[in-house]
Amino acid sequence: MPPSFWVYLLRCADGSYYARLPVELAWSQECPSRIEALNFERQIKGWGRAKKEALIRGDWAEVSRLAKSKGKT
């Protein structure tokens, strides 16, 4: 069986992501390869809070809307 690679978001006790303990797993997704997991992780790290929260909710329509609105100011 090939190894599994995961992308995930951790929610900290203060409501931030990744920074402070204690943490809880807010979202995760298995990826078929290491490079796909790394690329997805880099992509998510560039997202704002609203887009990350839409991902956590599984609201792909909102993720898409926020992606389109990023280019508009």
C-alpha positions as CSV (number, residue, x, y, z in Angstrom):
1,M,0.0,0.0,0.0
2,P,1.5,3.4,-1.0
3,P,2.1,6.0,1.7
4,S,-0.6,8.6,2.5
5,F,0.0,12.3,2.4
6,W,-2.3,14.7,4.2
7,V,-3.1,18.4,4.1
8,Y,-4.8,19.8,7.2
9,L,-5.9,22.9,9.1
10,L,-5.5,23.1,12.9
11,R,-7.6,25.5,14.9
12,C,-6.0,26.9,18.1
13,A,-7.8,27.7,21.3
14,D,-7.6,31.4,20.5
15,G,-9.3,30.9,17.2
16,S,-6.2,31.3,15.1
17,Y,-4.9,28.6,12.7
18,Y,-1.6,26.7,13.3
19,A,0.1,29.1,15.9
20,R,-0.7,28.3,19.5
21,L,-1.5,25.3,21.6
22,P,-3.9,23.6,22.3
23,V,-5.1,22.7,18.9
24,E,-7.9,20.7,17.3
25,L,-8.1,19.3,13.8
26,A,-10.5,21.6,11.8
27,W,-10.1,20.0,8.4
28,S,-8.0,17.4,6.5
29,Q,-7.8,15.8,3.1
30,E,-5.7,12.9,1.9
31,C,-3.7,13.5,-1.3
32,P,-2.4,10.9,-3.7
33,S,1.2,12.2,-3.7
34,R,3.6,14.3,-1.7
35,I,3.9,17.0,-4.3
36,E,0.1,17.4,-4.5
37,A,-0.2,17.7,-0.7
38,L,2.7,20.3,-0.6
39,N,1.1,22.3,-3.5
40,F,-2.3,22.3,-1.8
41,E,-0.7,23.3,1.5
42,R,1.1,26.2,-0.1
43,Q,-2.2,27.3,-1.8
44,I,-4.2,27.2,1.4
45,K,-1.5,29.1,3.4
46,G,-2.0,32.0,0.9
47,W,-5.8,32.1,1.6
48,G,-7.5,34.5,3.9
49,R,-9.5,33.4,7.0
50,A,-12.9,33.6,5.2
51,K,-11.7,31.2,2.5
52,K,-10.2,28.8,5.0
53,E,-13.4,28.7,7.0
54,A,-15.4,28.0,3.8
55,L,-13.0,25.1,3.1
56,I,-13.5,23.8,6.6
57,R,-17.3,24.0,6.1
58,G,-17.0,22.2,2.7
59,D,-18.6,25.3,1.1
60,W,-16.9,25.0,-2.3
61,A,-19.2,27.6,-3.9
62,E,-17.9,30.1,-1.3
63,V,-14.3,29.1,-1.8
64,S,-14.8,29.7,-5.6
65,R,-16.6,33.0,-5.0
66,L,-13.8,34.2,-2.7
67,A,-11.1,33.1,-5.3
68,K,-12.9,35.1,-8.0
69,S,-13.3,38.2,-5.7
70,K,-9.6,38.3,-4.8
71,G,-8.7,39.8,-8.1
72,K,-11.3,42.6,-7.8
73,T,-10.6,45.6,-5.5
